[in-house]
């Protein structure tokens, strides 16, 4: 399989390899960054800019199996977010095998384009006709553009998220800046709406959907002495998540003691910000991640 897919390879820069569990993945080794993205779920599993430590977090307990989601990195959530009766949590996109459409090398970095199209299986879970393209650029910045095209004859409404797990030295020492004064839905407190006062600090299980957010968010990682900036376009919600102690222990694919080393800051359109796309139209949601020492 990898031999056929390697018609897209760029010598010395990008190739299809057998990843964990034998799942095919595109490995990028460019001048500006190294990275890895699986065809399973179009899942970005690594991004390491030149001269920097790895920015994304992966669980050592993650499954790498065809029917299961990968834990860590950047899962693609679509066309729903969260649980759904008799269906995969966060939608089918993150457990589907995507088509490798192209690999391009340019000044900004190496761009891998992956494609998922509706079919009889997806229509059995969700009625929309669509093509979903994920363009991932590994460079000094990590850019991820999720492009949803409505290929049907009627409007469709979907939720979408780039469920990004960031590596931090100790989440208890980290601060998330840029969401002060924003209303959020607190999913660990009966979905009550609350107002964020000041920076976000993690002192217990945290699962929040920040509403009407357009600006960049900064993770200040005191333990690693670095700042991770998450900018975005065409996204109106931001999710901040850490499972803390009890929930980490309850998840089979999450190590009991791994929770201090990660935080999710997710670029998304979920809940009241689900996107509606008219027939024949396209919606593109983009996340841009940068990292700097301080």
URTA-V981795 format. One record per residue. N is the residue number from 1. SS is DSSP state (h for helix, s for strand, l for the rest). Layout:
N;SS
N;SS
This chain:
1;l
2;h
3;h
4;h
5;h
6;h
7;h
8;h
9;l
10;s
11;l
12;l
13;l
14;s
15;s
16;s
17;s
18;s
19;l
20;h
21;h
22;h
23;l
24;s
25;s
26;s
27;s
28;s
29;s
30;l
31;l
32;l
33;s
34;s
35;s
36;s
37;s
38;s
39;l
40;s
41;l
42;l
43;s
44;s
45;s
46;s
47;s
48;s
49;s
50;l
51;l
52;l
53;l
54;l
55;l
56;s
57;l
58;s
59;l
60;l
61;l
62;l
63;l
64;l
65;l
66;l
67;l
68;l
69;l
70;l
71;l
72;s
73;l
74;s
75;s
76;s
77;s
78;s
79;s
80;l
81;l
82;l
83;l
84;s
85;l
86;l
87;s
88;l
89;l
90;l
91;l
92;l
93;h
94;h
95;h
96;l
97;s
98;l
99;s
100;s
101;s
102;s
103;s
104;s
105;s
106;s
107;l
108;l
109;s
110;s
111;s
112;s
113;s
114;s
115;s
116;s
117;s
118;l
119;l
120;h
121;h
122;h
123;h
124;h
125;h
126;l
127;l
128;l
129;l
130;s
131;s
132;s
133;s
134;s
135;s
136;s
137;s
138;s
139;l
140;l
141;l
142;s
143;s
144;s
145;s
146;s
147;s
148;s
149;s
150;s
151;l
152;l
153;l
154;l
155;l
156;s
157;s
158;s
159;s
160;s
161;s
162;s
163;s
164;s
165;s
166;s
167;s
168;l
169;l
170;l
171;h
172;h
173;h
174;s
175;s
176;s
177;s
178;l
179;l
180;l
181;l
182;l
183;s
184;s
185;s
186;s
187;l
188;l
189;l
190;l
191;l
192;s
193;s
194;s
195;s
196;l
197;l
198;l
199;l
200;s
201;l
202;l
203;l
204;l
205;l
206;s
207;s
208;s
209;s
210;s
211;s
212;l
213;l
214;l
215;l
216;l
217;s
218;s
219;s
220;s
221;s
222;l
223;l
224;l
225;l
226;s
227;s
228;s
229;s
230;s
231;s
232;s
233;s
234;l
235;l
236;l
237;s
238;s
239;s
240;s
241;s
242;s
243;l
244;h
245;h
246;h
247;h
248;h
249;h
250;h
251;l
252;l
253;l
254;l
255;l
256;l
257;l
258;l
259;h
260;h
261;h
262;s
263;s
264;s
265;s
266;s
267;s
268;s
269;s
270;l
271;h
272;h
273;h
274;l
275;s
276;s
277;s
278;l
279;l
280;l
281;l
282;s
283;s
284;s
285;s
286;s
287;s
288;s
289;s
290;s
291;s
292;s
293;s
294;l
